[in-house]
């Protein structure tokens, strides 16, 4: 392992894309799960200062998930068990009125003549679709690659590739619409993520499978939350209203709903909402399709 770590540290030094280099190098040196989990600290021990400084800017949990994937293992060990649990779990709706009983339209980001979600013209366009309707939800797609995420704020020290694929499902609805908990759990974090095109008001709930495996659900672009960290949450309980432009990160009113099987090394009230296209198998293990919880018919995601 020491020789492999030394070789990897050398290959990563000056590499344009750390993820790509890790995957390529480890394809020739498969490791056991225990060895994969222990590799990153060994690489750091063999690395020069410049590489250590670069690694320090990245999430160690995600790098370990990449290493596991490169070695042929599940990026997140408990992800499959969590997904299996959710397939049979009883769930409440995440918004009121219930999205499963409400008219809806798909909102792929490249829908013809649709303004961008970050363009205030979107509101009038969406109101035109809703004209005469008591309620109409619009759905932004899980796994969709979006142009808006090509900006530099979605790149990091790993290399030039932006995080461009959407890890949640968006539910567009009027500001003030109630956002509710689909599962029992506890409030893990309440935060205000203030950067432009970030989540604005954010709530992360912690849940567990029947075997005690933890997982999380994230609710982004909210109004002022009605809950506090540590609160116990019941299914159907209101978490917050849907936020408006001034408080939700600068987006048309919508809920970003995301399932998370590992918080990686993140300890605050934020989490990655988009992932690298080239590492989609890793990100899909970290944040599987949230329709496991929403239970919406596939037709609502197609025009």
Secondary structure, 3 states (H helix, E strand, C coil): CHHHHHHHHHHHCCCCCHHHHHHHHHCCCCCCHHHHHHHHHHHHHHCCHHHHHHHHCCCHHHHHHHHHHHCCCCCCCCHHHHHHHHHHCCCCCCEECCHHHCCEEECCCCCCCCCCCCCCHHHHHHHHHHCCCCCCEEEECCCCECHHHHCHHHCECCECCCEEEECCEEEECCCCCEEECCCCEEEEEEEEECCCCCCEEEEEEEEECCCCCEEEEEEEEEEEECCCCCCEECCCCEEEEECCCCCCCCCCCEEEEEEECCCCCCCCCCCCCEEEHHHHHHHHHHCCCCHHHHCCCHHHHCC
